[in-house]
Structures are given as C-alpha cells and as structure tokens.
Amino acid sequence: MQVIPVILAGGIGERFWPMSRSASPKQLHAIGSDKSMLEETILRVESFCSDSVKPVLITGAGIAEKVAETLGGINDKIEIIAEPAGKNTAPAIAIAAAMLKHRHDDAVMVVVSADHAITPTAEFAKAVDTAVNTAKTHGGLVVFGIKPSRPETGYGYIELGGKIQAGATGECAAFEVKRFVEKPNAENAEKFMSSGNFLWNSGMFVWTASAILEEFRQHMPDLYGQAMDAAKKDFSQEAINEFYSVCRKESIDFGIMEKAGRVSAVRGDFFWDDLGSWESLSRVHGSNDSGTTVTGPLIYESGCTDSLIVNKSARTLAAVGLQNVAVIAVDDALLVIDRSRLPDLKKYLSEIKDSKNFSDELF
C-alpha cells in the first residue's frame, strides 16, 4: 500500500502580518529556517513518500499559481488541489482522500501542515513509520501527539489510553486515545502537563484513504456524498469548484476526530511548533539572557528585555532599551506593538483595514 503525503497549505496567516498577506501568505516565506515553510515541508515528506507517486498539496486557488512558481523545480513533483474557497480542514481532507482512493485503489495518507516547524527530520520519519504501521495493522485513525514542553493554552490536547505499539525508540510509541480536549485554561494546562498523560494535538494525521472516507460516510454524510460526486467527474477543476461551492465549512477535529471510534496517537521524539504567530519565533530561535529574540539581518539591539526584534527588510533596524515590545520590519511596513498584545493582532489588523487609509496590497 502506497504512502502519500497530503500537505495542507491554505490560509493567509494574518498573525504574521505585515509579512504575510493574501497575495503572499506565510507558507511562502522563510520563518523557521532559510527556506520557505512550504519548501521545508515538501523536503520533509519526501523521506517517506512512496516511489512513483506525488505528494498532494492543497492550497487556495488565488495563490496556486504563485505556489507552483515559488517552488520552481519542485512543483513538477507535486499534485496541487486549488481550493476556490477556504472551508477549513474537513473538506480539504475529504476531497484528497476521495482522490487517492479513486486513483490508487487505496493508500495511506500522511496529512501534514505547511506551517509547522519540525526537527530533526529523521525522528519525524520514525514517528511517521510508527503511525503508518499502526494505521495498517490496527486500522482506524492516527494522530501525532507532542509531549508538552510548557502549559500551553493555545493548543488542543489528547488524553492517552493504553499503549498499543512500540516504535523505533522509547519515546516513539502508539497509544489508544481516551479523549480530545479543547484548548484549556491555564490551570488545566498545568494539570495536563504535570500528569504526563496528555499530549498536544499537532493537527497531523495518518490513516488509509478508505478508513477516513468511512468516517466521513458515518459522521459527515453530505460531505462524503459531495466528494464522491467529484470522483465521478475525475476531480476536474470544475468538479472541485462545484464541491467547494456546496460543502460546509468544518474542521477535521470537530467533524470527525472527536466522533470517531478507533483513534490512536503516536508520540514522537522530535521538536514541533505550530508557527502560528510572531511569538512562535522565540521558541524556534531562542532568546538571549535578557529574554529578547533577535532574528534577521542588519539588526543592532542593545538593552532590550523580553522583546522580539525581527527584520525581514533590506533596512538597518536599531532597537535600544525596549521592554516587552515586538518590532517587525518588512520592506514596505513596520509593526511596533506591545508584546502582550500580539495575540490580538488580527483585531488590530481589521481596524487598520477598516480605516481605508492604506493600500490593499498591504493586506
């Protein structure tokens, strides 16, 4: 049975404004390394993609051409599904599963996101191998869980049941999933971390195409039927457009994972971070002794504490004596914000747009 990666690369990434915009979303930018997040993801999945098949990349129709152009020589090695409208993760996974079942009889899908930081790749590959074996031998659905390194309130959690399969190392193992837990408050996040029996829900999954389609048939029958209709038209762009025009917006977690009967979790021994906002750079790049993260060229920093200094521009950036401030510079815009207000960046961005004082190209 072939193993085929499915890469979710939709969304704009507004919490990375002013760098990330509708015409140039975050997955096309280098954030955690010197390559774009999308390039990093494609190189990562090549290690376990079966020979003679292509990874499937799902992205917005408005940027699909730019994605292919950005990938250069890589783009002939992937198959792109261009979404005419963002409908969250459940429709994207349903249409990909239907396509793989239709074209390959069946396949093991490894569903990953284009905006995750994962190192080292070798340890991730071990976890994928464990998850693929679990999906083949135990059936059902498999989710990658991450051992918490902090009491994070921004992630969902997985409560583990019994161990069902040893992996390549002591850390890499598969467990039954007892339940999924929504993003907790600070008190519960502390309890989850100290218990040792909870993992972060990474939003990465492994299953056979037939297994996830059966879950869609049971729990989201309308979406299942719509995907099957697209299969009858061999997934032409017209069929995909029609699928997205009628399907409802839903996440895979709420639509399927929280309702499915047989779910396993693989705990891998690798670093993982959801690169969801500027704040994540402090976890990827680390901080100095004053708690300040500095990343990018042409930066002079002196006497700053608990701050975030990022230069994505060709200008020189000098930051002196700042306390708990984020400074983000790109070629045509500068964001300076109290670091504690970064979680509300989308709200401020909406207010900036509504002011009508700035070019649409900024957004």
Number of C-alpha atoms within 10 A of each C-alpha: 11 18 22 25 25 32 28 23 23 27 17 20 21 21 22 21 23 20 24 19 19 17 14 17 21 29 25 23 20 15 23 21 12 10 13 19 23 25 18 20 21 24 11 18 22 16 13 17 20 17 10 7 15 18 21 22 27 24 24 21 18 14 19 20 13 14 22 16 12 16 17 10 9 13 15 11 15 18 15 22 21 20 22 18 16 15 18 16 19 22 26 27 24 22 25 23 25 25 21 22 18 18 12 13 13 19 23 27 28 25 22 22 22 25 26 21 20 18 14 13 15 13 18 21 18 20 25 23 19 23 31 24 18 26 21 15 10 15 17 21 23 28 25 24 26 22 20 19 10 11 19 19 16 14 18 18 26 24 21 22 16 11 14 15 18 15 21 14 12 10 15 22 22 28 22 18 21 16 16 20 15 15 16 18 12 13 10 14 22 15 14 22 19 13 10 12 13 25 24 26 24 20 18 17 23 32 27 26 25 21 18 22 24 14 22 24 14 14 16 18 14 15 23 21 15 21 29 20 17 21 20 11 12 15 21 13 15 11 18 22 17 16 23 21 12 11 17 15 17 16 16 18 17 13 18 19 20 13 15 16 12 15 21 31 29 33 24 27 21 19 16 21 17 16 23 15 16 21 18 16 21 18 13 18 14 14 18 14 9 12 16 23 24 21 20 14 14 14 16 12 16 11 11 20 19 17 24 28 26 21 21 20 18 12 13 11 19 13 16 11 12 19 17 17 22 24 21 23 22 16 12 9 12 16 13 12 15 14 17 11 12 18 12 10 17 15 12 12 16 12 11 13 14 10 9 9 8 11 8 10 9 15 20
